């Protein structure tokens, strides 16, 4: 039995979760993420930003947009009601112009999470090995740098730490260029939990937590993408 | 024939310890593969029964030849089949009948090609072959393979592999040519001792994973070398490797690092998860020693077969030559798994006493340059001192050996120092003979005496680094 958000997506004929659905799935497996509110108007967004704290991030929510920043669907570091309202309008116009056919489901408002290092965490069902967990560096440039390491799930925290040490994100997390060292154990814990998620959620095909922002006191998935396997699905 | 009275071997033992071997398709005339297999079995002094089978011959190499497997008188646990692919189905049916009637014939090696590797028609033949054998409870290695060997009992199903020095290295290979090349390459200087060999060919029945699990319990096997192209049960393979790795190293050479995979990915993870990258992670997790090159595979398998595992990562470099010594020290420093040793004051003192005043001790740390001012014995004297230092876990020794010294004397002095370490407390010594095969006598003596020789300093250091990495992984796998 899949998690309810996965079930619903499959029932609705989708092969990807919405970002906030992905957060709900992550939360069920103990993977931390920043709080979020889905807002349908600039008033709602402004009110949400007061609750969530300054500064905030706005992201378009649409089942048709997989790469949000490619369509101008992400605004980062907005402070105060005025900036949030303006941001909301700008984001809606930009997305309408660059992705006119995308269904509009509102804007996700989240507090901006600061940290000392960013890593990429991923998971997938490999045709040969089954559930596999990935860690690496590079953000959206991960395909260019290919600085990644894989492990089969399940894995424990010690194994996850060795996995992290195989890529240069280890040095980033240790605090490169005078930054404070990040919470390595917390990142390792996310890898362990991604493994658990893949083992338990047979319908999850691929998963990106990109980036996971890590600071001295923890780490958070600040973007999440979950792709589903619909093969043979009947509700 | 003492073999005949043993009880029937169980499971895969039928391949490696058969009471008798039938060679189906052995011709009377030299030249054919079957004839050659019989000849090799005779040369290896295989102690079980050897039964050529061929309806068109009465005698092969002085042995009576039987029209079919059904007429073979003694117990025959293993059949080596070298007839053309379509005829293999007939042979399989006869094997099945024999197994039903006599209870032996539990294992078959089908050497012949012409099966799944040639396309759909061949695949159908292969499926039928497997079905016939499986139904009768007969296990199959192959088809399209060199088959199996055990150097300890003189068993071979290969027309290439005759008598071979017996030892602790077992090889599993998805390419007969790869395994055979390693063995033939190492043969002149006897650089590796063979335990069991299995070339699995199309792997229609017995798989690499099953063989690997089997070797875990084989007391003669000290290291398993695997040439892996791809397996259907990749996860089971690495899980088995992790289990085997608790006791003995599993060394894998796997090509395919350039494959990008045909994944149509919409996620970052999917697009960077090349098949090889995932294999790499799985190997590391399982403590598998992945060789990067053919020469590294040879070197690592040889070292594990002969040498004790290092108990730590502190390396001493002992050199009779400046340049190669410096290159060696460089390579040690470059290896994340290795550290240059820190000599104790007593070690420094003892070294100075046996070396010339020109020698450099501990400059840089961990390095001893004996310089050219030495006699043959100096090699062994200095080596002994280093091995007795508790701060040294392994020694890389470099020597040409110099032409003004008796090379066999150099080798003997090195061997003596190595062997004088109490068994069970021995440290690995990797010897780089910089003159290579120009110092053949020294190399041969060292190899025979249980040490590993190399031609290039970096090669030896990389092999040592893999040994240290495995020793660490083994701790983890055992805990």
Interface residues (C-beta under 8 A of the other chain):
Chain A: X16 X66 X120 X122 X123 X124 X126 X128 X129 X130 X132 X134 X136 X140 X142 X143 X146 X148 X149 X150 X151 X152 X155 X158 X159 X162 X163 X166 X206 X207 X208 X210 X225 X227
Chain B: X230 X234 X235 X238 X265 X266 X267 X268 X269 X270 X271 X272 X273 X275 X277 X278 X279 X280 X281 X282 X284 X285 X476
